[in-house]
């Protein structure tokens, strides 16, 4: 029996070595893909631009605030972004470890290290994704509720948990579903505790349990609402609130939410989720069977359920939508591992095998992701566009990029160049063209283009979710205006037009 805990130590050692190796391989990860877009928006806001009013984007304000902090503390270099990502990963792993800590040192170390391995295996393009940035807020919310439910944390833990998930909602509103589930759990636990107290105090039933449940849930809800109110005040003071409302109600919900849905859902190396899912089921089921399933198990299970809903509810099948599920799965995997190993239960061995198998598969994925050819190609494209335009822009010159994530906006960030319109991307103009909203966006774009004719227009070949250079033919007004420009440069995947 004494040898069994050694298995746990070997698992932790394996995950620690794997995390260290993947972290070392990630040291050269560049600022790339979506993160560069949010950096550009954050830089523009720092220069005085009003979010949403001057920058048409669908992301929530909390994302901009985090990127503004990252720019302020670390700058816009690749090394600065790498530092921010590793610090955020460390904070997330520590939150996972804290949530798992009551189940033993193996659970704490294993949960934190497993999530670190999961992220470091994902590749540079997933750094800074909103779903990754959301994870520490979700884990801290779960920690606050679990501590309150177990007694020692008290109302302060509950309020802090509410503040954490409330901050997460400002990053990605889908976290509101997790908040709602936690509110229900808080009310149930509070009412149960109140019913016990009332029965101890008197022989009859009293309304105290209902009142206690309502008051306790109100503490949590107040914490949830506070960050959103603060963000709304910021937008109102900045003059961004009407534009934000228009984007959310007029574009994000009715149109963008349906855009990019695949014919079938898949993601790179989905096979890794087979051992993860099996391990989570084994761990939580063993807690149920042994009647050890307590409040902390319930909170983590709610987190796992939310992670599933977070991925499938968005309906796009993008791998980074799995981050919340990965965060809670990392905790759930180790919830019962130490106890099962110490007790010598047979189920401990398949559970350990699931963890090791998932780790091996993540390690293989990490090696492949670190050498992704498309990331290197995108880096070269960014540098090429910068080289084509560097030194040719005056203080009053504009550059209009027709792109989404293919390098154009990233080049603007490096050049510190401004577009003549508020449209950072061009995909808005090519979907749902029969709708009043998209027609109005096209008209606004052309008006801004005419009011401040850009010196250069950079057209990226690859559109999103589809289309190539020919997509401009579907936008007659834009095509007509490009006739006033000549092809200045051609590069790999882009054309520079000069006025």
C-alpha positions as CSV (number, residue, x, y, z in Angstrom):
1,X,0.0,0.0,0.0
2,X,2.9,2.4,0.7
3,X,3.9,2.3,-2.9
4,X,0.5,3.6,-4.1
5,X,1.1,7.3,-3.1
6,X,4.3,7.0,-5.1
7,X,2.2,6.7,-8.2
8,X,0.7,10.1,-7.4
9,X,4.2,11.6,-7.0
10,X,5.2,10.2,-10.3
11,X,2.1,11.7,-12.0
12,X,2.9,15.1,-10.6
13,X,6.6,14.7,-11.6
14,X,5.5,13.7,-15.1
15,X,3.2,16.7,-15.5
16,X,5.8,19.1,-14.0
17,X,8.5,17.9,-16.5
18,X,6.0,18.1,-19.3
19,X,4.9,21.6,-18.4
20,X,8.5,22.8,-18.0
21,X,9.4,21.4,-21.4
22,X,6.4,22.9,-23.1
23,X,7.0,26.3,-21.4
24,X,10.6,26.2,-22.7
25,X,9.5,25.5,-26.2
26,X,6.9,28.3,-26.0
27,X,9.5,31.0,-25.0
28,X,9.6,32.2,-28.6
29,X,5.8,32.4,-29.2
30,X,4.9,35.6,-30.9
31,X,2.1,38.0,-30.5
32,X,-0.2,36.6,-33.2
33,X,-3.7,36.2,-34.5
34,X,-6.6,37.5,-32.3
35,X,-4.4,38.8,-29.6
36,X,-2.8,41.3,-32.0
37,X,-6.3,42.6,-32.9
38,X,-7.2,43.3,-29.2
39,X,-3.8,44.9,-28.7
40,X,-4.5,47.3,-31.6
41,X,-7.8,48.2,-30.1
42,X,-6.3,48.7,-26.7
43,X,-3.6,50.9,-28.2
44,X,-6.2,53.0,-30.0
45,X,-8.2,53.4,-26.8
46,X,-5.0,54.5,-25.0
47,X,-4.5,57.1,-27.7
48,X,-8.0,58.6,-27.2
49,X,-10.3,56.5,-29.4
50,X,-13.7,55.7,-27.9
51,X,-14.4,52.0,-27.9
52,X,-17.3,50.9,-30.2
53,X,-18.0,54.5,-31.4
54,X,-14.5,54.8,-33.0
55,X,-13.7,51.1,-33.2
56,X,-16.3,48.6,-34.5
57,X,-15.7,45.4,-32.6
58,X,-17.9,42.7,-31.1
59,X,-15.8,41.9,-28.0
60,X,-16.9,43.0,-24.5
61,X,-15.1,45.9,-22.6
62,X,-13.3,43.7,-20.1
63,X,-11.1,42.3,-23.0
64,X,-10.0,45.8,-23.9
65,X,-9.2,46.6,-20.2
66,X,-7.0,43.5,-19.9
67,X,-5.1,44.3,-23.1
68,X,-4.7,47.9,-22.0
69,X,-3.1,46.6,-18.8
70,X,-0.9,44.2,-20.7
71,X,0.3,47.0,-23.0
72,X,0.9,49.4,-20.1
73,X,2.9,46.8,-18.1
74,X,4.7,44.8,-20.9
75,X,4.5,46.8,-24.1
76,X,3.6,45.4,-27.5
77,X,6.6,43.3,-28.1
78,X,6.5,39.5,-28.5
79,X,8.6,39.1,-25.3
80,X,6.2,41.3,-23.4
81,X,3.2,39.3,-24.6
82,X,4.9,36.1,-23.7
83,X,5.5,37.4,-20.2
84,X,1.8,38.4,-19.8
85,X,0.6,35.0,-21.0
86,X,2.8,33.1,-18.6
87,X,1.8,35.2,-15.7
88,X,-1.9,34.8,-16.6
89,X,-1.3,31.1,-16.9
90,X,0.4,30.9,-13.5
91,X,-2.5,32.8,-11.9
92,X,-5.0,30.4,-13.5
93,X,-3.1,27.3,-12.4
94,X,-2.8,28.6,-8.9
95,X,-6.6,29.2,-8.8
96,X,-7.2,25.6,-10.0
97,X,-4.7,24.4,-7.3
98,X,-6.5,26.4,-4.6
99,X,-9.9,25.0,-5.7
100,X,-8.5,21.4,-5.5
101,X,-6.3,21.9,-2.4
102,X,-8.8,20.5,0.2
103,X,-8.5,17.1,-1.6
104,X,-4.8,16.9,-0.9
105,X,-1.4,18.1,-2.2
106,X,-1.6,15.8,-5.1
107,X,-4.9,17.2,-6.2
108,X,-3.6,20.8,-5.9
109,X,-0.4,20.2,-7.8
110,X,-2.0,18.0,-10.3
111,X,-4.9,20.3,-11.2
112,X,-2.6,23.3,-11.6
113,X,0.0,21.5,-13.6
114,X,-2.5,19.8,-15.9
115,X,-4.1,23.1,-16.9
116,X,-0.7,24.5,-17.5
117,X,0.1,21.6,-19.8
118,X,-3.2,22.0,-21.6
119,X,-2.5,25.7,-22.4
120,X,1.1,25.3,-23.3
121,X,0.2,22.5,-25.7
122,X,-2.3,24.7,-27.5
123,X,0.1,26.9,-29.5
124,X,0.8,30.6,-29.8
125,X,-2.5,31.4,-31.6
126,X,-4.5,30.6,-28.5
127,X,-2.7,32.9,-26.1
128,X,-4.9,35.8,-25.2
129,X,-8.2,34.2,-26.3
130,X,-11.1,35.5,-24.3
131,X,-12.0,32.0,-23.2
132,X,-8.5,31.6,-21.7
133,X,-8.6,35.0,-20.1
134,X,-11.9,34.0,-18.5
135,X,-10.6,30.9,-16.7
136,X,-9.2,32.5,-13.5
137,X,-12.4,34.4,-12.9
138,X,-14.4,31.2,-13.2
139,X,-12.1,29.3,-10.9
140,X,-12.0,32.0,-8.3
141,X,-15.8,32.3,-8.4
142,X,-16.0,28.5,-7.8
143,X,-13.5,28.8,-5.0
144,X,-15.4,31.6,-3.2
145,X,-18.7,29.7,-3.4
146,X,-17.1,26.4,-2.2
147,X,-15.4,28.1,0.7
148,X,-18.6,29.7,1.7
149,X,-20.6,26.5,1.5
150,X,-18.0,24.7,3.6
151,X,-18.2,27.3,6.3
152,X,-14.9,29.0,7.0
153,X,-15.1,31.5,4.2
154,X,-18.3,33.2,5.3
155,X,-20.1,36.0,3.3
156,X,-16.7,37.6,2.3
157,X,-15.8,34.5,0.3
158,X,-19.2,34.6,-1.3
159,X,-19.0,38.2,-2.2
160,X,-15.5,37.8,-3.7
161,X,-16.7,34.8,-5.7
162,X,-19.5,37.0,-7.1
163,X,-17.0,39.7,-8.0
164,X,-14.8,37.2,-9.8
165,X,-17.5,35.8,-12.0
166,X,-18.9,39.3,-12.5
167,X,-15.5,40.4,-13.8
168,X,-15.5,37.3,-16.1
169,X,-18.9,38.4,-17.5
170,X,-17.2,41.7,-18.7
171,X,-14.7,39.5,-20.6
172,X,-17.2,37.1,-22.1
173,X,-20.9,37.4,-21.2
174,X,-21.4,33.6,-21.5
175,X,-20.0,33.4,-17.9
176,X,-23.4,34.7,-16.9
177,X,-24.7,31.1,-17.3
178,X,-22.2,29.9,-14.7
179,X,-23.1,32.8,-12.4
180,X,-26.8,31.8,-12.6
181,X,-26.0,28.2,-11.8
182,X,-24.0,29.3,-8.8
183,X,-26.8,31.5,-7.6
184,X,-29.1,28.5,-7.6
185,X,-26.6,26.5,-5.7
186,X,-26.0,29.3,-3.1
187,X,-29.8,29.6,-2.6
188,X,-30.2,25.8,-2.1
189,X,-27.3,25.6,0.4
190,X,-28.4,28.7,2.3
191,X,-32.0,27.5,2.5
192,X,-30.9,24.0,3.7
193,X,-28.7,25.6,6.4
194,X,-31.6,28.0,7.4
195,X,-34.0,25.1,7.7
196,X,-31.7,23.2,10.0
197,X,-31.2,26.4,12.2
198,X,-35.0,27.0,12.4
199,X,-35.7,23.4,13.4
200,X,-33.1,23.7,16.1
201,X,-34.7,26.9,17.4
202,X,-38.3,25.8,17.4
203,X,-40.6,22.9,16.7
204,X,-42.4,24.6,13.8
205,X,-41.5,25.6,10.3
206,X,-40.7,29.3,9.8
207,X,-40.0,31.5,6.9
208,X,-36.4,32.0,8.1
209,X,-34.9,29.5,5.5
210,X,-36.4,31.4,2.6
211,X,-35.3,34.8,3.9
212,X,-31.8,33.5,4.6
213,X,-31.6,32.0,1.1
214,X,-32.7,35.2,-0.5
215,X,-30.3,37.4,1.6
216,X,-27.4,35.1,0.9
217,X,-28.1,34.9,-2.8
218,X,-28.4,38.7,-2.9
219,X,-24.8,39.0,-1.5
220,X,-23.5,36.9,-4.3
221,X,-25.6,38.6,-7.0
222,X,-24.4,42.0,-5.8
223,X,-20.9,40.9,-6.3
224,X,-21.8,39.6,-9.8
225,X,-23.4,42.8,-10.9
226,X,-20.8,45.3,-9.5
227,X,-18.1,44.8,-12.2
228,X,-20.6,45.1,-15.0
229,X,-22.0,48.3,-13.5
230,X,-18.4,49.7,-13.3
231,X,-17.8,48.9,-16.9
232,X,-21.1,50.4,-18.0
233,X,-20.2,53.6,-16.1
234,X,-16.8,53.7,-17.9
235,X,-18.4,53.3,-21.3
236,X,-21.0,56.0,-20.5
237,X,-18.4,58.5,-19.3
238,X,-16.3,57.8,-22.5
239,X,-19.4,58.3,-24.7
240,X,-19.3,54.7,-25.9
241,X,-22.6,53.3,-24.5
242,X,-24.9,54.1,-27.4
243,X,-22.5,52.5,-30.0
244,X,-22.0,49.5,-27.8
245,X,-25.7,48.9,-27.4
246,X,-26.2,49.2,-31.1
247,X,-23.4,46.7,-31.9
248,X,-24.7,44.2,-29.3
249,X,-28.4,44.5,-30.1
250,X,-28.2,45.3,-33.8
251,X,-25.3,43.2,-34.9
252,X,-23.7,40.8,-32.4
253,X,-26.8,38.9,-31.2
254,X,-28.9,38.7,-34.5
255,X,-26.1,38.4,-37.0
256,X,-22.6,37.7,-35.8
257,X,-23.6,35.0,-33.3
258,X,-24.7,32.8,-36.3
259,X,-21.6,33.6,-38.4
260,X,-18.9,31.0,-38.9
261,X,-20.8,27.9,-37.7
262,X,-19.2,24.9,-39.3
263,X,-21.0,22.1,-41.1
264,X,-19.6,19.7,-38.5
265,X,-17.8,20.4,-35.3
266,X,-14.3,19.3,-34.8
267,X,-11.0,20.7,-33.5
268,X,-7.3,19.9,-33.7
269,X,-6.5,16.6,-31.8
270,X,-9.9,16.2,-30.3
271,X,-8.8,12.7,-29.3
272,X,-7.2,14.1,-26.2
273,X,-10.6,14.7,-24.7
274,X,-11.4,11.0,-24.6
275,X,-9.1,10.2,-21.7
276,X,-9.9,13.6,-20.0
277,X,-13.6,12.9,-20.2
278,X,-13.2,9.3,-18.9
279,X,-11.0,10.5,-16.0
280,X,-13.5,13.2,-15.0
281,X,-16.3,10.6,-15.0
282,X,-14.3,8.1,-13.0
283,X,-13.3,10.8,-10.4
284,X,-16.7,12.3,-9.8
285,X,-18.5,9.0,-9.9
286,X,-16.2,7.6,-7.3
287,X,-17.1,10.6,-5.1
288,X,-20.8,9.8,-5.5
289,X,-20.5,6.1,-4.9
290,X,-18.4,6.6,-1.8
291,X,-20.8,9.3,-0.5
292,X,-18.1,11.9,-0.4
293,X,-19.8,14.1,-3.0
294,X,-19.9,17.4,-1.0
295,X,-20.3,21.1,-1.8
296,X,-16.9,21.5,-3.5
297,X,-17.6,18.5,-5.7
298,X,-20.9,20.1,-6.7
299,X,-19.3,23.4,-7.6
300,X,-16.7,21.7,-9.7
301,X,-19.4,19.6,-11.4
302,X,-21.4,22.7,-12.2
303,X,-18.2,24.1,-13.6
304,X,-17.7,21.1,-15.9
305,X,-21.3,21.3,-17.0
306,X,-20.9,25.0,-17.7
307,X,-17.7,24.2,-19.7
308,X,-19.7,21.8,-21.9
309,X,-22.5,24.4,-22.4
310,X,-19.9,27.1,-23.1
311,X,-18.4,25.1,-26.0
312,X,-21.6,23.7,-27.6
313,X,-23.7,26.8,-26.9
314,X,-21.6,29.0,-29.1
315,X,-22.0,26.5,-31.9
316,X,-18.7,27.3,-33.7
317,X,-16.5,24.4,-32.7
318,X,-13.5,26.6,-32.1
319,X,-10.9,24.8,-29.9
320,X,-10.3,27.8,-27.6
321,X,-14.0,27.7,-26.6
322,X,-13.0,24.5,-24.6
323,X,-10.9,26.5,-22.1
324,X,-13.5,26.8,-19.3
325,X,-14.2,23.0,-19.6
326,X,-10.4,22.3,-19.5
327,X,-10.1,24.5,-16.3
328,X,-12.7,22.6,-14.4
329,X,-11.8,19.2,-15.9
330,X,-8.3,19.7,-14.6
331,X,-9.7,20.1,-11.1
332,X,-12.2,17.3,-11.4
333,X,-9.6,14.8,-12.7
334,X,-7.7,15.1,-9.4
335,X,-10.7,15.5,-7.0
336,X,-10.5,11.9,-5.9
337,X,-7.1,10.7,-7.2
338,X,-5.2,11.1,-4.0
339,X,-7.8,9.4,-1.8
340,X,-8.2,6.5,-4.3
341,X,-4.5,5.9,-4.5
342,X,-4.0,6.0,-0.8
343,X,-6.9,3.6,-0.3
344,X,-5.6,1.3,-3.0
345,X,-8.9,1.2,-4.8
346,X,-8.9,-0.5,-8.2
347,X,-10.4,2.5,-9.9
348,X,-7.3,4.5,-9.1
349,X,-5.3,2.8,-11.8
350,X,-7.6,3.5,-14.8
351,X,-8.0,7.1,-13.4
352,X,-4.2,7.5,-13.3
353,X,-3.9,5.9,-16.8
354,X,-6.4,8.5,-18.1
355,X,-4.3,11.4,-16.7
356,X,-1.1,10.0,-18.1
357,X,-2.6,9.3,-21.5
358,X,-4.0,12.8,-21.7
359,X,-0.7,14.2,-20.7
360,X,1.2,12.3,-23.4
361,X,-1.3,13.3,-26.1
362,X,-1.1,16.9,-25.0
363,X,2.7,16.7,-25.1
364,X,2.6,15.4,-28.7
365,X,0.1,18.1,-29.6
366,X,2.3,20.8,-28.0
367,X,5.4,19.7,-30.0
368,X,3.4,20.0,-33.3
369,X,1.7,23.3,-32.3
370,X,5.0,24.9,-31.5
371,X,6.2,24.4,-35.1
372,X,3.0,25.5,-36.8
373,X,4.0,26.6,-40.3
374,X,1.0,28.9,-40.7
375,X,2.0,31.0,-37.7
376,X,5.5,31.5,-39.1
377,X,3.9,32.5,-42.5
378,X,1.7,35.0,-40.8
379,X,4.6,36.5,-38.9
380,X,6.4,36.9,-42.2
381,X,3.4,38.6,-43.8
382,X,3.1,41.1,-40.9
383,X,6.8,42.0,-41.3
384,X,6.4,42.3,-45.1
385,X,3.4,44.7,-44.9
386,X,5.3,46.8,-42.3
387,X,8.3,46.9,-44.6
388,X,6.2,48.0,-47.5
389,X,4.6,50.9,-45.6
390,X,7.3,51.9,-43.1
391,X,8.6,55.4,-43.8
392,X,5.9,56.2,-46.3
393,X,3.2,57.4,-43.8
394,X,3.0,61.0,-42.6
395,X,1.3,62.0,-39.3
396,X,-2.0,62.7,-41.1
397,X,-2.0,59.7,-43.4
398,X,-4.5,56.8,-43.0
399,X,-4.3,53.2,-44.0
400,X,-7.4,51.1,-44.5
401,X,-7.0,47.4,-44.0
402,X,-9.4,44.9,-45.5
403,X,-8.7,42.0,-43.3
404,X,-9.8,40.0,-40.2
405,X,-6.9,38.0,-38.7
406,X,-4.5,37.5,-41.6
407,X,-1.8,40.1,-40.6
408,X,-3.2,43.5,-41.7
409,X,-4.4,44.8,-38.3
410,X,-1.2,43.5,-36.7
411,X,0.8,45.5,-39.2
412,X,-1.1,48.6,-38.2
413,X,-0.2,48.0,-34.6
414,X,3.5,47.8,-35.4
415,X,3.3,50.9,-37.6
416,X,1.1,52.8,-35.1
417,X,-1.1,53.6,-38.1
418,X,-4.8,54.6,-38.0
419,X,-7.6,53.7,-40.3
420,X,-10.0,56.3,-41.8
421,X,-13.1,54.4,-40.7
422,X,-14.0,52.7,-37.4
423,X,-14.0,49.3,-39.2
424,X,-11.0,47.2,-38.2
425,X,-12.2,44.2,-40.2
426,X,-14.0,43.8,-43.5
427,X,-16.1,40.7,-43.0
428,X,-19.1,42.7,-41.8
429,X,-19.8,43.7,-45.3
430,X,-20.1,40.3,-46.9
431,X,-22.6,38.4,-44.9
432,X,-26.4,39.0,-44.4
433,X,-26.1,41.7,-47.1
434,X,-29.9,41.8,-47.4
435,X,-30.3,43.1,-43.8
436,X,-30.7,46.7,-43.0
437,X,-27.9,46.6,-40.5
438,X,-25.2,45.4,-43.0
439,X,-26.4,47.9,-45.6
440,X,-26.1,50.7,-43.1
441,X,-22.6,49.5,-42.1
442,X,-21.5,49.5,-45.8
443,X,-22.8,53.1,-46.2
444,X,-21.0,54.2,-43.1
445,X,-17.8,52.6,-44.3
446,X,-18.0,54.4,-47.7
447,X,-18.8,57.7,-46.0
448,X,-15.7,57.4,-43.7
449,X,-13.6,56.4,-46.7
450,X,-14.6,59.4,-48.7
451,X,-14.3,61.8,-45.8
452,X,-10.7,60.7,-45.1
453,X,-9.3,59.0,-48.2
454,X,-6.6,56.6,-47.1
455,X,-3.1,56.9,-48.6
456,X,-2.9,53.1,-48.7
457,X,-5.4,50.3,-48.8
458,X,-4.2,46.9,-47.8
459,X,-6.3,44.0,-49.1
460,X,-5.6,40.6,-47.5
461,X,-6.3,37.6,-49.8
462,X,-8.0,35.4,-47.2
463,X,-11.4,36.6,-46.0
464,X,-13.4,35.3,-43.1
465,X,-15.3,33.1,-42.9
466,X,-14.7,32.6,-46.6
467,X,-13.7,34.5,-49.8
468,X,-10.5,35.8,-51.4
469,X,-9.5,38.9,-53.3
470,X,-12.7,38.6,-55.3
471,X,-14.8,39.5,-52.3
472,X,-14.5,43.2,-53.1
473,X,-16.4,42.6,-56.3
474,X,-19.4,41.9,-54.1
475,X,-19.1,45.4,-52.6
476,X,-19.7,47.7,-55.6
477,X,-19.0,50.9,-53.6
478,X,-15.6,49.7,-52.4
479,X,-14.7,48.3,-55.9
480,X,-15.5,51.7,-57.4
481,X,-13.3,53.5,-54.9
482,X,-10.3,51.2,-55.5
483,X,-10.3,52.3,-59.1
484,X,-8.7,55.5,-57.9
485,X,-5.8,53.5,-56.5
486,X,-3.0,51.6,-58.2
487,X,-1.4,48.4,-57.2
488,X,1.7,49.5,-55.3
489,X,3.0,46.2,-53.9
490,X,2.1,42.5,-54.0
491,X,3.1,40.1,-51.3
492,X,2.3,36.7,-50.1
493,X,-1.4,36.9,-49.4
494,X,-1.9,40.6,-49.7
495,X,-2.0,43.6,-52.1
496,X,-1.1,47.2,-51.2
497,X,-3.0,49.9,-53.2
498,X,-1.7,53.4,-53.2
499,X,-3.7,56.5,-53.9
